[in-house]
């Protein structure tokens, strides 16, 4: 990726790391996790001219193998020195180790903070700043609409959630399955959506989070098609990618990959193997804006459909970054992002970043990412874990 930043950008002087805990309005469950509080990493980066940028990463052991502790460690050991060097963005995240750890969320937080600070320093929105640096056109309007994501909380809950989401104008839906009552959950959603699905006014996808075997998946596809499922996301666990080309040939439902899509090297193999119809890119999972854009380009080159997703409980910082991605990336078919106060009781930023009626979102006004830190939330919901001089 050709990235040309201005020569006169002020150097970074200090990096501040915070562990945060954001309370959620309700528990969200799926096949591999359940949470009612989101824990993540907040990064503040200061430049020599006083500009300050914000970054966020969500280390998840079951996604990239990271923890908050490992993220802080890699920032201390490697990423801080990179930010203090002459070309902070010359390299991407530290590649996965033999232990199955990719330091993507940690780099995502650092990269976002640096880009935000630089764009603020030159008083430009980050999409315009990065678009010029990459030689990409900047979309002024965001076309895809946010989908409703429904956890595995029981058929009655599923039916209620679909009904409420439809009242708010949503037209794309995803149901988390992979538990014992999959068909009951799917039936509850399908009944609410059947007329809309029949005339193409809505879509229904399912996400298994990698808990099925190949045999289970092949058998499930036979009945999933009866519910007009538009995509089956991550049916097999990460590590079983060799089975995906055969599964795709046998499946009667389009396949989407999430946990299997981590880094560029792995993505190139998936593309060459023809392993999926869609890729789910998540900025924190995939190591920041730059690597996420590279993955999107690779998908477009190989005629693979795109989804921009999110980890449960992302703050407004990553929601703002998602808007920048959407302004710079190839067309995205599905969007799961910017849930804001629909999901969180409190956010880290002052701006409202949740989607509006019908799942619509707009670019944020202002320089950089377009969000400002909520100092009250900083005091109440975070703990400073490191303060690193960059010299």
CORGIJO-V332100 format. One line per field, one symbol per residue. phi: phi as a letter, one per 30 degrees, with the letter a starting at -180 (. if undefined). A space follows every 10 residues. Layout:
# CORGIJO-V332100
phi=???
This chain:
# CORGIJO-V332100
phi=.dbbcedcdd ddcabccbcb bcdcdadcbb dcababbcca ccbccccddj dbccbbbcdb edccidbedd dddddddbdd ddddddbecd bcdddecddi ccdddddedd dddddddddd dchbdddddd eddcicdcdd bcddcdcdcc ddcjeddddd ddedddddid bcbbcdbjcd cedddddddd ddceddddci cabbcbbchi ccdddddddd ddcdddchdd acchdcddjc ddddeddddd dcbecbcbdd ccbddddddd dddidacbcc cbdddcijdd dddddddddd dchcdcbcca dejedddddd ddddeddcde ecdbbbahdh ddccdbcdcd ddcddceiid bbeddjdidi bcdddddedd cbbdcabcdc b
